Amino acid sequence: EVIFNFLAKLDRFSVNLEIFNEIGSTNSYLLEKDLEENELSICLSEKQKLGRGRNGKTWHSPENKNIYLSFSFLTDLSINKLEGFSLFVGLHIARAIKKIYPINTFIKWPNDLFLNNKKFGGILIETKNIKEKVLVVVGVGLNVLMRENKFIDQLWTSMQIENPNLKIDRNELVAAIISEIIENLNIFETQGFKYFKKDFESLHLLHNQKVTVSNYPNEDCKALNINDDGSLNIKIGNKINKVSSGEVSLKIQK
């Protein structure tokens, strides 16, 4: 109910909210759940046993510290028209956070959220064809109150670590994130990522950074700008390649 109080009035959808103390994966749960045509189904859990990141990586999900959120809806867009959708989601998570807290979020293409050059969140978009429509499941994991985690094998942080004096209300933050994304969803469906590209570029963590690219481990690579469809231009040697989110994995060179 607290989340409902914070949630914007979402004219297009009737909202169904479920909160679990523990679940396998919030995304997996919604992928298997039947959905009415104009329903927005929201699933939150205090803990995930089988949290997933991109490319099947484990998302470590300790109890009562963070946000493990998934929400799903049906769209008329075909799956190929959802290119750039994870960037759209990342942009609006950053905007939602900024509206409530003095925190500047940056986005590591295509779906990681960073504070002070350390990862604190990730996005996992999954889709499924259902009759004439596409089911879209948006998974968001954010490190909010967590202060330690010995299982994470990369540089990480949390909102609380970076802002120790800030009082962060997870309910308010969840509602702000969902409201921000859903209120702009219609623009994405009609105009695509192109409409949001300029705003995304200002949060683009990799821009002009030297990167290690999974498919080209021995090449000198530099991340450049984002294209209208959400793909990334990478300079590999003297050649510019356009890569899509499913094709490569990138790391910033130290």
C-alpha positions as a LaTeX table, in Angstrom:
\begin{tabular}{lrrr}
\hline
Residue & $x$ (\AA) & $y$ (\AA) & $z$ (\AA) \\
\hline
Glu1 & 0.00 & 0.00 & 0.00 \\
Val2 & 2.89 & 2.37 & 0.75 \\
Ile3 & 4.15 & 1.85 & $-2.81$ \\
Phe4 & 0.66 & 2.51 & $-4.22$ \\
Asn5 & 0.59 & 5.82 & $-2.34$ \\
Phe6 & 3.78 & 6.93 & $-4.06$ \\
Leu7 & 2.89 & 5.53 & $-7.49$ \\
Ala8 & 1.81 & 8.00 & $-10.17$ \\
Lys9 & $-1.64$ & 7.55 & $-11.69$ \\
Leu10 & $-0.94$ & 5.20 & $-14.60$ \\
Asp11 & $-3.98$ & 5.68 & $-16.85$ \\
Arg12 & $-3.10$ & 2.93 & $-19.28$ \\
Phe13 & $-2.70$ & 0.09 & $-16.78$ \\
Ser14 & $-4.43$ & $-1.54$ & $-13.87$ \\
Val15 & $-1.69$ & $-2.39$ & $-11.37$ \\
Asn16 & $-1.17$ & $-5.74$ & $-9.72$ \\
Leu17 & 1.52 & $-5.76$ & $-6.99$ \\
Glu18 & 2.99 & $-8.82$ & $-5.27$ \\
Ile19 & 5.70 & $-8.70$ & $-2.60$ \\
Phe20 & 7.61 & $-11.78$ & $-1.46$ \\
Asn21 & 9.99 & $-12.33$ & 1.42 \\
Glu22 & 11.93 & $-14.73$ & $-0.78$ \\
Ile23 & 11.64 & $-15.88$ & $-4.37$ \\
Gly24 & 13.77 & $-17.66$ & $-6.96$ \\
Ser25 & 13.84 & $-14.77$ & $-9.44$ \\
Thr26 & 11.34 & $-11.93$ & $-9.82$ \\
Asn27 & 11.88 & $-11.96$ & $-13.61$ \\
Ser28 & 11.32 & $-15.72$ & $-13.92$ \\
Tyr29 & 8.12 & $-15.42$ & $-11.88$ \\
Leu30 & 6.64 & $-12.79$ & $-14.20$ \\
Leu31 & 7.74 & $-14.56$ & $-17.38$ \\
Glu32 & 5.49 & $-17.48$ & $-16.42$ \\
Lys33 & 2.58 & $-15.44$ & $-15.05$ \\
Asp34 & $-0.54$ & $-14.85$ & $-17.15$ \\
Leu35 & $-1.22$ & $-11.19$ & $-17.79$ \\
Glu36 & $-4.38$ & $-9.31$ & $-18.74$ \\
Glu37 & $-4.13$ & $-6.96$ & $-21.72$ \\
Asn38 & $-3.91$ & $-3.68$ & $-19.77$ \\
Glu39 & $-2.33$ & $-5.03$ & $-16.61$ \\
Leu40 & 0.96 & $-3.89$ & $-15.14$ \\
Ser41 & 2.22 & $-6.71$ & $-12.94$ \\
Ile42 & 4.83 & $-5.75$ & $-10.32$ \\
Cys43 & 6.86 & $-8.28$ & $-8.37$ \\
Leu44 & 9.16 & $-7.34$ & $-5.48$ \\
Ser45 & 11.13 & $-9.57$ & $-3.17$ \\
Glu46 & 13.29 & $-8.95$ & $-0.11$ \\
Lys47 & 15.57 & $-11.78$ & $-1.22$ \\
Gln48 & 16.20 & $-13.79$ & $-4.41$ \\
Lys49 & 17.67 & $-17.28$ & $-4.41$ \\
Leu50 & 18.23 & $-17.38$ & $-8.17$ \\
Gly51 & 18.71 & $-13.72$ & $-9.13$ \\
Arg52 & 19.94 & $-13.35$ & $-12.71$ \\
Gly53 & 21.94 & $-10.73$ & $-14.53$ \\
Arg54 & 22.75 & $-10.41$ & $-18.22$ \\
Asn55 & 24.18 & $-13.46$ & $-20.03$ \\
Gly56 & 23.02 & $-15.76$ & $-17.22$ \\
Lys57 & 25.32 & $-14.25$ & $-14.59$ \\
Thr58 & 24.28 & $-14.57$ & $-10.94$ \\
Trp59 & 22.86 & $-11.44$ & $-9.28$ \\
His60 & 23.70 & $-11.65$ & $-5.56$ \\
Ser61 & 20.58 & $-10.74$ & $-3.61$ \\
Pro62 & 21.03 & $-10.41$ & 0.17 \\
Glu63 & 17.96 & $-9.90$ & 2.34 \\
Asn64 & 16.24 & $-6.61$ & 3.24 \\
Lys65 & 18.98 & $-4.38$ & 1.84 \\
Asn66 & 18.30 & $-3.70$ & $-1.79$ \\
Ile67 & 15.65 & $-3.46$ & $-4.48$ \\
Tyr68 & 14.81 & $-6.61$ & $-6.43$ \\
Leu69 & 12.05 & $-5.47$ & $-8.74$ \\
Ser70 & 10.45 & $-6.83$ & $-11.88$ \\
Phe71 & 7.40 & $-5.56$ & $-13.70$ \\
Ser72 & 5.69 & $-6.80$ & $-16.83$ \\
Phe73 & 3.25 & $-5.55$ & $-19.45$ \\
Leu74 & 2.04 & $-6.43$ & $-22.94$ \\
Thr75 & 2.95 & $-4.30$ & $-25.94$ \\
Asp76 & 2.07 & $-4.24$ & $-29.65$ \\
Leu77 & 5.72 & $-3.54$ & $-30.48$ \\
Ser78 & 7.59 & $-6.40$ & $-32.14$ \\
Ile79 & 10.72 & $-7.62$ & $-30.35$ \\
Asn80 & 13.05 & $-5.97$ & $-32.88$ \\
Lys81 & 11.36 & $-2.62$ & $-32.18$ \\
Leu82 & 12.45 & $-2.95$ & $-28.53$ \\
Glu83 & 16.06 & $-2.20$ & $-29.47$ \\
Gly84 & 17.39 & 0.41 & $-27.09$ \\
Phe85 & 14.72 & $-0.40$ & $-24.50$ \\
Ser86 & 17.23 & $-1.24$ & $-21.74$ \\
Leu87 & 18.87 & 2.16 & $-22.35$ \\
Phe88 & 15.46 & 3.84 & $-22.09$ \\
Val89 & 14.88 & 2.00 & $-18.79$ \\
Gly90 & 18.33 & 2.97 & $-17.47$ \\
Leu91 & 17.78 & 6.62 & $-18.35$ \\
His92 & 14.47 & 6.72 & $-16.48$ \\
Ile93 & 15.86 & 4.94 & $-13.42$ \\
Ala94 & 18.56 & 7.62 & $-13.32$ \\
Arg95 & 15.90 & 10.33 & $-13.65$ \\
Ala96 & 13.73 & 8.78 & $-10.93$ \\
Ile97 & 16.66 & 8.63 & $-8.50$ \\
Lys98 & 17.66 & 12.22 & $-9.29$ \\
Lys99 & 14.13 & 13.49 & $-8.61$ \\
Ile100 & 14.26 & 12.22 & $-5.02$ \\
Tyr101 & 17.95 & 12.23 & $-4.07$ \\
Pro102 & 21.03 & 14.30 & $-4.97$ \\
Ile103 & 22.56 & 11.33 & $-6.77$ \\
Asn104 & 23.98 & 11.33 & $-10.29$ \\
Thr105 & 23.64 & 7.91 & $-11.91$ \\
Phe106 & 25.64 & 6.96 & $-14.99$ \\
Ile107 & 24.82 & 4.12 & $-17.35$ \\
Lys108 & 27.35 & 1.63 & $-18.67$ \\
Trp109 & 25.97 & 0.50 & $-22.00$ \\
Pro110 & 23.79 & $-1.48$ & $-22.28$ \\
Asn111 & 22.35 & $-2.16$ & $-18.84$ \\
Asp112 & 24.55 & $-1.38$ & $-15.81$ \\
Leu113 & 24.03 & 1.52 & $-13.42$ \\
Phe114 & 27.05 & 3.23 & $-11.87$ \\
Leu115 & 27.80 & 5.67 & $-9.05$ \\
Asn116 & 31.30 & 7.15 & $-8.82$ \\
Asn117 & 32.58 & 4.63 & $-11.40$ \\
Lys118 & 31.32 & 1.65 & $-9.39$ \\
Lys119 & 28.41 & $-0.57$ & $-10.28$ \\
Phe120 & 25.35 & $-0.36$ & $-8.04$ \\
Gly121 & 22.60 & $-1.67$ & $-10.29$ \\
Gly122 & 21.64 & $-3.67$ & $-13.32$ \\
Ile123 & 18.75 & $-4.08$ & $-15.74$ \\
Leu124 & 17.54 & $-7.33$ & $-17.30$ \\
Ile125 & 14.94 & $-7.10$ & $-20.08$ \\
Glu126 & 13.29 & $-10.36$ & $-21.15$ \\
Thr127 & 10.56 & $-10.84$ & $-23.73$ \\
Lys128 & 8.14 & $-13.52$ & $-24.85$ \\
Asn129 & 5.69 & $-13.66$ & $-27.77$ \\
Ile130 & 2.12 & $-14.17$ & $-26.57$ \\
Lys131 & $-0.46$ & $-14.45$ & $-29.36$ \\
Glu132 & $-0.36$ & $-11.10$ & $-31.20$ \\
Lys133 & 1.53 & $-9.25$ & $-28.48$ \\
Val134 & 4.92 & $-9.25$ & $-26.77$ \\
Leu135 & 5.26 & $-9.74$ & $-23.02$ \\
Val136 & 8.01 & $-7.47$ & $-21.71$ \\
Val137 & 9.54 & $-8.18$ & $-18.31$ \\
Val138 & 11.77 & $-5.46$ & $-16.87$ \\
Gly139 & 14.07 & $-6.58$ & $-14.06$ \\
Val140 & 15.86 & $-4.00$ & $-11.90$ \\
Gly141 & 18.37 & $-4.79$ & $-9.19$ \\
Leu142 & 19.70 & $-1.87$ & $-7.14$ \\
Asn143 & 22.15 & $-1.92$ & $-4.25$ \\
Val144 & 20.48 & 0.49 & $-1.85$ \\
Leu145 & 21.36 & $-0.14$ & 1.81 \\
Met146 & 23.95 & $-2.92$ & 1.38 \\
Arg147 & 27.32 & $-2.16$ & 2.97 \\
Glu148 & 29.20 & $-5.42$ & 2.42 \\
Asn149 & 29.03 & $-8.44$ & 0.14 \\
Lys150 & 31.93 & $-10.86$ & $-0.19$ \\
Phe151 & 30.35 & $-12.70$ & $-3.14$ \\
Ile152 & 30.56 & $-9.91$ & $-5.72$ \\
Asp153 & 33.67 & $-10.25$ & $-7.88$ \\
Gln154 & 33.80 & $-6.74$ & $-9.33$ \\
Leu155 & 34.03 & $-3.16$ & $-8.09$ \\
Trp156 & 30.61 & $-2.34$ & $-6.62$ \\
Thr157 & 28.91 & 0.16 & $-4.36$ \\
Ser158 & 25.47 & 1.04 & $-2.98$ \\
Met159 & 23.47 & 4.23 & $-2.70$ \\
Gln160 & 24.02 & 4.22 & 1.06 \\
Ile161 & 27.79 & 3.71 & 0.82 \\
Glu162 & 28.11 & 6.70 & $-1.51$ \\
Asn163 & 25.70 & 8.83 & 0.55 \\
Pro164 & 26.01 & 7.68 & 4.20 \\
Asn165 & 23.80 & 10.46 & 5.63 \\
Leu166 & 20.96 & 10.02 & 3.19 \\
Lys167 & 17.71 & 8.46 & 4.38 \\
Ile168 & 16.56 & 6.27 & 1.51 \\
Asp169 & 13.00 & 4.95 & 1.38 \\
Arg170 & 12.97 & 1.85 & $-0.84$ \\
Asn171 & 9.17 & 2.01 & $-1.29$ \\
Glu172 & 9.32 & 5.57 & $-2.56$ \\
Leu173 & 12.20 & 4.71 & $-4.87$ \\
Val174 & 10.44 & 1.67 & $-6.37$ \\
Ala175 & 7.31 & 3.75 & $-7.04$ \\
Ala176 & 9.36 & 6.57 & $-8.59$ \\
Ile177 & 11.19 & 4.17 & $-10.93$ \\
Ile178 & 8.01 & 2.46 & $-12.13$ \\
Ser179 & 6.17 & 5.78 & $-12.53$ \\
Glu180 & 9.01 & 7.36 & $-14.51$ \\
Ile181 & 9.33 & 4.43 & $-16.92$ \\
Ile182 & 5.61 & 3.82 & $-17.48$ \\
Glu183 & 4.78 & 7.51 & $-17.91$ \\
Asn184 & 7.28 & 7.66 & $-20.80$ \\
Leu185 & 6.55 & 4.22 & $-22.25$ \\
Asn186 & 4.11 & 5.54 & $-24.83$ \\
Ile187 & 6.79 & 7.85 & $-26.26$ \\
Phe188 & 9.18 & 4.91 & $-26.58$ \\
Glu189 & 6.51 & 2.80 & $-28.28$ \\
Thr190 & 5.72 & 5.52 & $-30.83$ \\
Gln191 & 9.14 & 7.11 & $-31.38$ \\
Gly192 & 11.69 & 4.56 & $-30.19$ \\
Phe193 & 14.98 & 5.14 & $-28.41$ \\
Lys194 & 15.91 & 7.89 & $-30.87$ \\
Tyr195 & 13.70 & 10.34 & $-28.95$ \\
Phe196 & 15.73 & 9.80 & $-25.77$ \\
Lys197 & 19.21 & 9.43 & $-27.29$ \\
Lys198 & 20.44 & 12.94 & $-26.52$ \\
Asp199 & 19.43 & 12.64 & $-22.86$ \\
Phe200 & 21.07 & 9.23 & $-22.65$ \\
Glu201 & 24.35 & 10.53 & $-24.06$ \\
Ser202 & 24.79 & 12.83 & $-21.04$ \\
Leu203 & 24.78 & 9.72 & $-18.77$ \\
His204 & 26.83 & 7.51 & $-21.13$ \\
Leu205 & 29.66 & 6.22 & $-18.92$ \\
Leu206 & 31.67 & 4.61 & $-21.73$ \\
His207 & 31.78 & 7.60 & $-24.06$ \\
Asn208 & 35.34 & 8.02 & $-25.40$ \\
Gln209 & 36.65 & 5.43 & $-22.92$ \\
Lys210 & 39.16 & 2.75 & $-23.79$ \\
Val211 & 37.40 & $-0.58$ & $-23.39$ \\
Thr212 & 38.17 & $-4.27$ & $-23.55$ \\
Val213 & 35.71 & $-5.94$ & $-25.92$ \\
Ser214 & 34.95 & $-9.65$ & $-25.45$ \\
Asn215 & 35.01 & $-10.43$ & $-29.18$ \\
Tyr216 & 38.25 & $-8.48$ & $-29.80$ \\
Pro217 & 40.42 & $-9.20$ & $-26.73$ \\
Asn218 & 43.73 & $-8.21$ & $-28.34$ \\
Glu219 & 42.62 & $-5.05$ & $-30.15$ \\
Asp220 & 42.81 & $-1.41$ & $-29.06$ \\
Cys221 & 39.15 & $-0.46$ & $-28.61$ \\
Lys222 & 37.40 & 2.77 & $-27.74$ \\
Ala223 & 33.69 & 3.24 & $-27.06$ \\
Leu224 & 32.15 & 6.12 & $-28.97$ \\
Asn225 & 28.58 & 7.40 & $-29.30$ \\
Ile226 & 25.20 & 5.66 & $-29.23$ \\
Asn227 & 23.10 & 5.22 & $-32.39$ \\
Asp228 & 19.37 & 5.92 & $-32.82$ \\
Asp229 & 18.57 & 2.22 & $-32.29$ \\
Gly230 & 20.57 & 2.02 & $-29.04$ \\
Ser231 & 23.56 & 0.24 & $-30.58$ \\
Leu232 & 27.06 & 1.43 & $-29.69$ \\
Asn233 & 29.82 & 2.57 & $-32.03$ \\
Ile234 & 33.21 & 1.15 & $-31.07$ \\
Lys235 & 36.51 & 2.07 & $-32.68$ \\
Ile236 & 38.48 & $-1.14$ & $-33.10$ \\
Gly237 & 41.95 & $-0.33$ & $-34.39$ \\
Asn238 & 41.18 & 2.19 & $-37.16$ \\
Lys239 & 37.73 & 0.86 & $-37.97$ \\
Ile240 & 34.38 & 1.85 & $-36.44$ \\
Asn241 & 32.06 & $-1.07$ & $-35.69$ \\
Lys242 & 28.43 & $-0.85$ & $-34.64$ \\
Val243 & 27.57 & $-3.41$ & $-31.94$ \\
Ser244 & 24.24 & $-4.43$ & $-30.43$ \\
Ser245 & 23.71 & $-5.25$ & $-26.77$ \\
Gly246 & 23.51 & $-9.02$ & $-27.20$ \\
Glu247 & 26.74 & $-9.25$ & $-29.18$ \\
Val248 & 29.54 & $-8.14$ & $-26.88$ \\
Ser249 & 30.58 & $-7.64$ & $-23.29$ \\
Leu250 & 32.63 & $-4.54$ & $-22.43$ \\
Lys251 & 34.97 & $-3.60$ & $-19.61$ \\
Ile252 & 36.52 & $-0.17$ & $-19.03$ \\
Gln253 & 40.29 & $-0.38$ & $-19.19$ \\
Lys254 & 42.04 & 0.72 & $-16.02$ \\
\hline
\end{tabular}
